[in-house]
Amino acid sequence: MQRSAFTQIEIALSVFLAGLMGALTYYYINLSSLNRSQYKSALQSHFNLIESMVFQCKSLSEQFPKELDSSTNASNTLLTELECNTSIPYSLNGGRNGFIPLPPTGFTPYKATESGSIFFIATSADNNSTQDDALKNLILNYTPQQASLEHNATSAIFKFYLSR
């Protein structure tokens, strides 16, 4: 009789632990997809805001923003270190346009590069991360002319093109 009761307790404990593991797995999977969706939405709105700031600058100065105090083309330059070269230059961050948004957690700060007729904004995240998954989902919203996603050995680099 004692052995039978102990077996029932073992079975009940096993069922409880299996249920707990299932619930935690379900929570983690949902949390991961929620974060992926939040990252994608945040990045999309940031790129839209940055795009309007850059095109306002281009409209006023007839050129893309340049590096602060040097008037040279952006070359993997932080957006916070760019200025609009109007008759009275102003910083892209905190000037007439507003402020450059901070990237979501796990992404590198936004950087700009201008090379010939190409101007793009880039950010990156670690490979095989929730952020990388968000970038893989985000790239589906754009044509190859608008954006690209490149993977190297350690990171995923998302480039949003304002001119090509």
NORMOSUL-V681768 format. One record per residue. N is the residue number from 1. RES is the residue in one letter. PHI is phi in degrees with one decimal (none if undefined). Layout:
((N/RES/PHI) (N/RES/PHI))
This chain:
((1/M/none) (2/Q/-63.0) (3/R/-63.6) (4/S/-64.2) (5/A/-66.5) (6/F/-64.4) (7/T/-65.2) (8/Q/-65.0) (9/I/-66.5) (10/E/-61.2) (11/I/-63.9) (12/A/-61.7) (13/L/-65.6) (14/S/-63.4) (15/V/-63.5) (16/F/-61.1) (17/L/-65.1) (18/A/-64.3) (19/G/-63.3) (20/L/-63.2) (21/M/-64.5) (22/G/-63.0) (23/A/-65.1) (24/L/-65.6) (25/T/-63.8) (26/Y/-60.7) (27/Y/-62.5) (28/Y/-62.9) (29/I/-64.0) (30/N/-65.3) (31/L/-63.3) (32/S/-63.3) (33/S/-70.4) (34/L/-65.5) (35/N/-61.1) (36/R/-59.0) (37/S/-66.8) (38/Q/-65.4) (39/Y/-60.9) (40/K/-60.0) (41/S/-63.2) (42/A/-63.5) (43/L/-62.5) (44/Q/-61.1) (45/S/-68.9) (46/H/-64.1) (47/F/-64.3) (48/N/-64.2) (49/L/-65.3) (50/I/-62.0) (51/E/-58.6) (52/S/-67.4) (53/M/-65.1) (54/V/-66.9) (55/F/-71.1) (56/Q/-65.7) (57/C/-61.1) (58/K/-63.2) (59/S/-65.9) (60/L/-78.4) (61/S/-113.7) (62/E/62.0) (63/Q/-155.7) (64/F/-72.1) (65/P/-55.3) (66/K/-113.8) (67/E/-65.2) (68/L/-54.1) (69/D/57.7) (70/S/-131.0) (71/S/57.5) (72/T/-97.7) (73/N/-59.7) (74/A/-65.0) (75/S/-137.4) (76/N/55.5) (77/T/-98.0) (78/L/-56.8) (79/L/-61.4) (80/T/-70.3) (81/E/-109.8) (82/L/-112.9) (83/E/-133.5) (84/C/-97.1) (85/N/-86.9) (86/T/-87.3) (87/S/-57.4) (88/I/-118.7) (89/P/-58.7) (90/Y/-138.7) (91/S/-68.1) (92/L/-64.5) (93/N/-99.4) (94/G/96.0) (95/G/-82.8) (96/R/-60.5) (97/N/-81.4) (98/G/113.7) (99/F/-120.6) (100/I/-72.6) (101/P/-69.4) (102/L/-78.3) (103/P/-67.0) (104/P/-61.4) (105/T/-54.9) (106/G/94.8) (107/F/-110.0) (108/T/-75.6) (109/P/-58.0) (110/Y/-68.7) (111/K/-128.4) (112/A/-116.6) (113/T/-139.1) (114/E/-122.4) (115/S/-143.7) (116/G/63.7) (117/S/-92.0) (118/I/-96.9) (119/F/-137.4) (120/F/-141.9) (121/I/-108.6) (122/A/-132.4) (123/T/-146.2) (124/S/-142.1) (125/A/-146.8) (126/D/-64.9) (127/N/-60.5) (128/N/55.8) (129/S/-115.1) (130/T/-60.3) (131/Q/-64.2) (132/D/-62.1) (133/D/-60.7) (134/A/-64.0) (135/L/-65.8) (136/K/-63.7) (137/N/-74.2) (138/L/-65.6) (139/I/-62.3) (140/L/-66.1) (141/N/-84.1) (142/Y/-123.8) (143/T/-82.5) (144/P/-59.7) (145/Q/-73.4) (146/Q/-90.4) (147/A/-157.0) (148/S/-142.4) (149/L/-129.0) (150/E/-118.9) (151/H/-116.6) (152/N/-113.9) (153/A/-63.0) (154/T/-121.3) (155/S/-142.7) (156/A/-106.7) (157/I/-113.1) (158/F/-102.9) (159/K/-116.2) (160/F/-107.9) (161/Y/-89.4) (162/L/-100.9) (163/S/-156.0) (164/R/-142.8))
